[in-house]
Amino acid sequence: CTISDADLTKLKSIIQSATAAKKQNAANALADSSLEKCPMLKNITITLERISKDVIYLKSQSISDTSAEQAVLSTQEKIQEIVKSRDIFEANFKQESTRVQGEMTEKILALRNEIAELQREIHQTTNRMYEEMAELVFHSIQLNRTKAVNDYLRKVGENMPTKLVERLEKDRRIHYGAIILLTKLNDQKLMERFFTASLERLKQVNSSKYDELEIGKNVLVNMVCFAYDIQPKLNDVWIRQWDTVERTIKILFPTAWKNKNDSSDIKSRLMCNTEWPIELIVKVSQ
C-alpha cells in the first residue's frame, strides 16, 4: 500500500469532514490512481461517506435532541482521536513510509478497522434513539397526543424506523390507534410509508412461533382495515404491495377459505366497522 503525502492529507480531511454534518462525496474523493496503489482506501472512504450520512441524520432529529446531539459529539471526539492517534498522518512517518510498503499497509488496515468500529457504534446509538422515540410515540398514541406523534413522524425521514413499527405491533389497539391518527393527519406520504413499513415487517413473521403469528395476524387485519378506511388514498400503494398482501394472507390464514373458525378469528381482530377484511382474506386464502 503506497500513498503519497497529498493523498494522506486528503484522507485526513475526509475523516475530519465525516462528522461535520455536511454532504460530501467521500467515496470518490481520491483519484483512481491512488486507489490502485492502495485498494483499502476505497473501503475507508465508502465507510466515511456512510458515517457522514449517519451524522447528518442524527443532527436532523429534534424529538430526542439530547441523545442525538450527544451521539454526534461523541462521534466527533472519536474521529479526532483516530486522527491524532494514527501516526500515518505525521510528517516523519509519511516520508519514511513510502519506502516501507508493509508498514504502511499495516497502518492503513488498523485505520480501516477503527473507522468500521466507529460506524458500528453509530448504528447502535441510532438504534437506541429509535427505541426511545418508539416508546414516546407508543405512549403518545395511548394518550391521543396527536401533535407529538405528528412531530415525530414528520422527522423520521423517508424510511419508517423498524423500531417504531415493532413497538406499535405489540398492542393491536395501539397499532390501530396509530392508523387512526395517520388518517386524521391526512398526510399521503406518511400513510404510505406506515403501510409499506408494516407490510415489510409482515414478511419477517415466523408463522411457526405462536407470538409472532398472533402479532402478524393482528397487523395484517389492521392494514386491510386501513386500506378500506381511507380508500382510495392507499389504492396505488395497495396495488404495488398486493403480492406481499396476498402472500401474507396465505401464510397467516391458510385455511380461511374452508374453515369457519378462521372467519370468526379474523372477526375477533377487527378494529374497523366493516366485514370487508374478512371477505378479502377468505377469498385470497383459496
N, C-alpha and C positions, 0 to 999 in steps of 0.2 A: 504494500500500500504506500504509494508515493504521493505526497501532497505538497503543493507549492505554498509559499508564505501567503500569497494573495488568496488562495483557497481557504487556508486556515483562518485568515482574517474574516473572510466572508462567512465561513461556517460559524464563527463566534458571534457574528452579527445576527445570523439567522436564529441561533439559540436564544440570544437575548431578546429578539423580537417576538419569540413564540408566546411570551406572556404579556405582550403589550396590548392585547385585545384589539389588534388591527389586522385586517385581512392581508395575507401575504402568500405568494406563490412559492413557498419554500422548496417544494418538490422539484421545481425547475430552476432553482437559483444558481446552481453550479453548472458549469459547462460540461458537455458530454465528454470532452477530452479528459476532464478532471475525474469524472465518474469511472471512466475506463481504467484510469490508473489506480483508483481505489473504489471498487464497486460498493463497499459497505456504506459509503457516503449517501448513496441513494436511499437506503433503508432509513438512515438517520434523518434525512431531510423530509421524507414522507411522514415519519413519526412526528417530527416537529410541526409539520403542517396540521396534522390531526390535533396535536396539543393546542396549537394556536386557535383552531376552531372550537375546541372544548372550552378554552378560556373565554373566548368571545361569547359563547352560550352562557357560561356561568355569570359573566358580567351583566348579561341582559336580564337576569332573573330579578324580580322585585318582591316575590312572595316570601322568599327566605333570604332576605338581604344579608343578614349576619353570616350565615353559614356559607353562602355563595362568595361573599367578599373575603371571608377567612380562607376559603379554598384557593381563591386567586392569589392572595398574599402569600400563602404557603407555597404555591407553585412558583411564584416569582422568586421567593427566597431560595428554593431548591435549585432553580435554574442558575442563579448567581453562584450558589455553592458549587455546582457542577463546573461552571466556567472557571472559578477560582482554583478548584482542586485538580483540574486537568492540566498537567504541565505541558501538554502539546501546544498550548496557546502561549507559552513563554518563549521569548526570542531565542534563548540559548538552545532550547530543545529543538525548535524549528530548524535551526541551522545544522545541528548535528543529525537530525532525523532523516534528512534527505539521503544520508549515507548509510543509515541503519534501517533498512526496509522492514525487517521483522519486528523491531521495537515499535515502529510507527503503527504497524498492523495491530499489535497488542494493545496499544493505547487507544486506537480508534474503536476496537472491539469493546473495550471497557466503557468508553463513552457511549457507544450504542446501547449497551446493557443498562447503563444508568438512565438514559432517556426513555428506554422502553419501560423500565420500572416506574418512572415518573408518570408515564401515560396510564399505567395500571392504577396508580394511586388516584389519579384524577377521575378515572372511571368509577372507582369505589366511592369517592367523595360525592360524585354526581348521583350515584345510586342511592346513597344515604339521604341526599337532599330530596330526591324524588319520593322516598319513603315518608319523609316529614311532610312534604306537600300533599301526598295522597291522604295521609292521616288528617290533615287540615281540611281538605275537601270533603272527606268522608263525614266528618263531624259537622261541617257547614251544611251539607245536604240534609243531615238529620234535623238540623235546626232551621232548615229552609232559608239559609243565608245566601240568597241569590247573588248578591254583589261579590261576596268572597269567592264563590265558585266562578263567576263570570271573569273576575280579575285573573284568577289562576289560569283558566282555560285560554284566555287571550295571550298569556305569556309563555305558554309551553312550546311555542314554535309549530313547525309543520307536523311533527310527529306526536301522537298522543303517547305519553310515557306509559310503559308497560306496568310500572309500579302502581300507577293510579288505577288502571283498569283492573289489575289483580286485587287491589284493595276493595274496590266497589263490588266486585263479584262475590265477595264473602257474605254479603247480605242482599238477597234478591230485591228486597224492598228499597234499599238504598240505591242499588243499581238502577232500578226503575225510576227512583226519585231523581237521579241524575238525568235520565231521559226526559222527565217532565220539565226540569229546569232548562235543559237544552232547547226544548220546544218553546219555552217562554222567551228565551234569549233570541230565538229565531235567526240564528247565525248559520247559514247554509254550510259553510266550510267546517265549522265546529261540529255540526251534526254529522257530516260525512266522515270526519276524522274519528269521532267516537264510534260510529257504526263500523267503520273499517277496522279500527283497533280491536274492538270486541270480537269481530269475526276472526281476525288473525289469532286471537287468543284461543278461540274455539278449535282451531287446527291443532293446538297442542294438548287438548284434553285426552287423557288416558282413560278410555271407557272401561278398562278392567279395574280401575280404582273407584270405589263407591263415592267417596267425597268429590273427586274430580267429575265423575259422571253427573252427580246431582247439581253441581255448580254449572256444568256445561248445559244441562237441560234448562236450568233457570235462565241463563244468559240467552240461549237460543230463543226461548219463548219471549223473553223481553225484547229481543231485537226484532222479531217478527211483529210484535205489538208496536214497536217504534216505527217500523216501516208503514204499518197500517195507519197509525195515529196521525202522522203528518204527511200522508200521501197528498200530492205526487212529489213532494220535495226530495224524497230519497229514491225516486224511481231510477235515476241514472246510476247511482252507486249500487242500488239493488240489482240492477241488470249486470253490472260489472262483477259483482260479488256472488252472482247466482250459483256458480259452480261450488263455491265454498258453502253456501247455504244448503244446497241440495246434498252435498257430500256429508255435511254435519248432521243433517236430519236423519240420513240413513244409518249413521253411526250411533246416534243418541237414541233414536226411536225406530229401530229396525223392523219392529212388528206392529207398528201403529195402524197399518192398513188392515190388519186382520184381528187385532186384539182390542176389545172394547175397554179393557183396563188401562191401556195406554192412553186412550182418549180421555178417560177420567183423570189420569195422571197429568196430562197436558192442561186440562181444565183447572186442576187444583193449583197450577202455577201461574195462571193468567192474572195479570195485573190490569189489563185493559178491558174495556166494556164491549168486547166483541168475541165471537167464537171463530172468527176467520183464521187465527193461528192454528186452531185445532183442525179445521178443514184442510188448510195448506199442508200441515205436517203429515196428516193421514194420507193425503193424496200423493205427496212426494215420496213417502216411505215405500211405496209399492215397487 
